[in-house]
């Protein structure tokens, strides 16, 4: 059995070694960060592991953040995706949110901004999971009550 980590699990999809290094330096003391450089590698990691959020580069070898959003709608729609943009403005931010991303962060990456976005993503996912558990509990209670 796999030992639970005390850190939140983050998947970073980026084929840019410099960007990966910068984000690793920012996050290394706060989360457990796993890097993927392609969609194929990302999907393999998602199949065997549970992640609390995905940091997704604007472009990477073989695709863009839009490709990832489409794939995750089928694979794990509750996984918050934070898009990493080289230069994001209002248009890019709205485009990312309208497409299903949790948030968009524009370079340069600053520790408080990256960690703050991840904390919001964690809280949002935790609330959705809790809400789903409460809903299932209510449905189960209704079934039990109908049997009485």
C-alpha positions in Angstrom: 0.0 0.0 0.0 1.3 3.5 -0.9 2.1 5.7 2.0 0.1 8.9 2.1 2.2 12.1 1.7 1.8 15.0 4.1 1.9 17.3 1.0 -0.7 17.9 -1.6 0.0 16.2 -4.9 0.5 18.5 -7.9 1.0 17.4 -11.5 2.9 19.9 -13.7 2.6 19.5 -17.4 5.3 21.5 -19.1 8.0 20.7 -21.7 9.9 23.8 -20.8 12.8 22.8 -18.5 13.4 26.4 -17.3 9.7 26.9 -16.3 9.6 23.5 -14.6 12.7 24.4 -12.6 11.3 27.8 -11.5 8.0 26.2 -10.4 9.8 23.4 -8.6 11.9 25.9 -6.7 8.8 27.9 -5.7 6.8 24.8 -4.6 9.3 22.3 -3.3 8.6 23.0 0.3 4.8 23.2 0.0 3.6 20.4 -2.3 4.7 17.1 -3.8 5.3 18.1 -7.5 5.4 15.5 -10.3 6.5 16.7 -13.8 5.1 15.5 -17.1 6.3 16.8 -20.5 3.6 15.4 -22.7 -0.1 14.6 -22.7 0.8 10.9 -23.0 3.0 11.1 -19.9 0.3 13.1 -18.0 -2.4 10.6 -18.8 -0.2 7.7 -17.6 0.5 9.5 -14.4 -3.2 10.4 -13.9 -4.2 6.7 -14.4 -2.0 5.5 -11.6 -2.1 8.4 -9.1 -4.4 10.9 -7.5 -3.5 14.6 -7.8 -5.0 17.6 -6.1 -4.4 20.0 -9.0 -2.8 20.2 -12.4 -0.5 23.1 -13.4 -0.7 23.1 -17.2 1.6 25.1 -19.5 0.0 27.2 -22.3 1.8 25.2 -24.9 3.9 22.0 -24.6 5.4 19.4 -26.8 2.4 18.0 -28.7 -0.4 20.2 -27.5 -1.9 23.1 -25.6 -3.9 23.6 -22.4 -7.1 23.3 -24.4 -6.3 19.7 -25.3 -5.8 19.0 -21.6 -9.1 20.5 -20.6 -11.0 18.4 -23.2 -9.2 15.2 -22.0 -9.8 15.9 -18.3 -13.5 16.5 -18.8 -13.8 12.8 -19.5 -11.0 11.5 -17.3 -11.3 13.6 -14.1 -13.6 16.6 -14.4 -13.1 17.5 -10.7 -9.3 18.0 -11.1 -8.6 21.8 -10.9 -6.5 22.9 -13.9 -4.4 26.0 -13.5 -3.2 27.2 -16.9 0.3 28.8 -17.0 0.5 31.6 -19.6 3.7 33.3 -20.7 1.8 36.6 -20.8 -1.8 36.6 -19.8 -4.3 39.4 -20.1 -8.0 39.6 -19.4 -8.9 37.9 -22.7 -6.6 34.9 -22.0 -7.9 34.6 -18.4 -11.6 34.7 -19.6 -10.8 32.2 -22.4 -9.2 29.7 -19.9 -12.1 30.0 -17.4 -14.8 29.7 -20.0 -13.1 26.6 -21.3 -13.2 24.9 -17.9 -9.8 25.8 -16.3 -9.8 26.7 -12.6 -7.5 29.7 -13.1 -4.8 31.2 -15.2 -1.5 32.5 -13.9 0.7 34.7 -16.0 4.5 34.8 -15.9 6.6 35.8 -14.1 5.7 33.3 -11.4 5.6 34.7 -7.9 5.5 32.4 -4.9 2.4 34.0 -3.1 0.5 34.0 -6.4 1.2 30.4 -7.3 0.6 29.1 -3.7 -2.6 31.2 -3.4 -4.0 29.8 -6.6 -3.3 26.3 -5.5 -4.8 26.8 -2.1 -8.0 28.1 -3.7 -8.0 25.1 -6.1 -7.6 22.7 -3.1 -10.4 24.3 -1.2 -12.7 24.2 -4.2 -12.0 20.6 -4.9 -12.4 19.6 -1.2 -15.7 21.4 -1.1 -17.0 19.6 -4.2 -15.9 16.2 -2.8 -17.6 17.0 0.5 -20.8 18.2 -1.2 -20.9 15.0 -3.3 -20.5 12.9 -0.1 -23.3 14.7 1.6 -25.5 14.3 -1.5 -24.8 10.6 -1.6 -25.5 10.3 2.1 -28.8 12.1 1.7 -29.8 9.8 -1.2 -28.8 6.7 0.9 -30.9 8.0 3.9 -33.9 8.5 1.6 -33.6 4.9 0.4 -33.4 3.6 4.0 -36.4 5.7 5.0 -38.4 4.4 2.1 -37.8 0.9 3.3 -39.2 1.6 6.7 
